[in-house]
Amino acid sequence: MVRQLVLIEPVLPSSSDGADSRAAIQTLLDYRRTTPRHSPMATLQDAATKLQKVMPNLADPFALRLAERGTQAHQGGLIWRWDPVLQSRTSLNLQGGPISRSSYLQLLAELDIPVCALYGRESRFNRQEDLDAQRQSLSKARRITLDGAHHLTVDAPLAIASEVLRLRGFQASGLRPEDLVISNSSQS
């Protein structure tokens, strides 16, 4: 049972009001017919640099680690691995999937649990009308704007952890990066 909900940089489905259903179906079929392809990258550092272009606060060592995990060898270089769920932009419902924007907003409005929505101050993912619609649907939610962009888990992990702990009723002041490290070894 969900008792509380934290939404991190929530994005709304695109508005499909008046959208051309035929065009939406054609887009879905086109994406299903062909596998999207990435341009090969020469080195792991090139892949890490691409990640840092979209996530400027990503530290060099972590960017390299993510690039290593997210790429595979291809024709003497590297390409991004594909998560099957992400292969079609229509499968995530942001481009005309099975739940409409109005249905999603209604679902948010009907939540009867405490909700905290965290937004990045520099994020460009939500348009003002999206934020207004969220504010209306989540009228009782606690809304917090944090320093960072859309990738708040990279930009502001301590602030996110503090808000989650606060929502759970714990004191979160003075949280340090080392407090977030999870160890697999048991302490006796």
N, C-alpha and C positions, 0 to 999 in steps of 0.2 A: 504494500500500500504506500502510495506517495503521500508524504505528510507536508512537504515543502518543496518548492521548485525554484531553482536558480537558472535563469536564462542568460546566457552569455552571448552578447551581440546578436540577438535574435533577428532573423531576416524573414520578411513576409513573402509568401508566394506572389508571383507577379499578378498584376490585375488582369483578369481574363474577361472582365465585363466588356461585352461587345467584340471580343476577340474572334478572329476567323478560325472556326473549328477545323475547316479543311486544311488551312495552312499549318495549324498545330499538329494535326495528324500526319501531314506530309513531312514535317520536321522530325517527328518521332520516327517515322519509317526510314527517312534518310540516315539518321544517326544509327539505327539498328542495322542498316545494310552495310555500312562501312565502318571500320574501326578507325577512330581518330589516331593520327600519328604525330609524334613529336620529332623535332629536328634533333639529330644526334649531337651530343656534347663531347668535346675532346677529353675532358678531365673531370675528376670529382670536384675539383675546385670550381670549375665552370658551373657545375650543377649547384654547388653551395652558393655561388654568387647570384644565380637566378633566384634561389629561395630568398636571399637577402634583399633582392629588389622588391619583392612583394611583402617581405617582413623585415623592415630595416633594423629592428631591434634584436634580431636573431644573432646571437654571439657566434663568432667564427667557429669555435669547436663544435657547438651544437648544430650549426648549419652543415658542417662537414659530416657529422653523424647522421643527420636526417637525409642528406644527399646520398650517403652510402647505403642507407636502408631503403631509400626510395628509387634507386636506379638499378639498371641491369645492363650487362655488356651487350653491345649491338654493333656489328660491323666495325670493330676497332675503336669504338667509342662507348658512350653510355646513352641510354634513353630512360625516361621515367617509367616506372612500373605502373600498371593500371589496376586500380581497384575496380572489379566488375560493376559495383554499384555506381561508380563515377564515370563509366564509359559513355553513358548517354546523359547529356545535360537535362533531358526531360525526365529521367528516372527519379530525380530528387525532388520533384514537385515544384521547383522554382520556375519552371517554364511550362506550365499547363498540365501538371500531373493530376492525380485523382482527387485531390482536395483543393477546392477553390480558395481564393483569398478571403472571401466573405465567410466561408465555412470555418477557416482557420481562425479568423478574428472572433467568430462566435464561440468557438471552442475555448479560446483564451478568456473570453468574457465569462464563461460558465465555470471557470476554475473556482473551487471553494476551499483552496488551501493558500497559505502564505506564498507569495511570489516575489522574488527579487530579480529585477532585470538590470544587467550590467552592460553598459555601453562604452565604447571607446571614444574619447574626445575627438580624435583625429580620424575616426572611421568615415569612409565614404560609401559604405555598403547600404545604409538606409537613407532614403530620401526623406525630406521633411514630412511629406504626406504619410509615409510609412510610420514614422515616429509618432505622428499625431494619431494615426489609426491604432497603433499599439497602446498609446496613452489612454485612448478612449476605451479600448477593450480590457485593458489591465488597470482599470481606474483605482483599484485598491493596492496595486503592487508598489513595492518600494523600488524606485528607479535611482540608479547610481551611475554617474559618469566618471570613468577612470582615465588616467593619462594612458594613452595608447591608441592604437588603431583597431582594425577588425580582428586581428589576431591577439586578443587580450591574454590568452594563455601564455603567449611568448612575451608580450609587452608588460604585463602586470600580474605575474603569478602570485606574488605576495598579497596584493590587494584583493585578488579573487579569493585566495585562501582565507584572508581575514574576514571578508564578507560572508563566506560560507560558514565559518566558525561562529560569527556573530549571529547569523540566522539560526544556528543550532543552539544558541544560548551560551557560548563559550566566550571568554575574554580573549581578544585577538590582538591586543596592543603589543608592540615590541616584537612582532614576528620577524624572523631573520631567514635568509635563504637556506641556511643549514637546517632549519626547523622543518623544511618541506621534503627533506631526503628520507626516503623509505628504505630501510635495510631489510634484507632477506634473512639475515642472521638473527637468531633469537638471543636475547640477553638473559643471563641467569642471575 
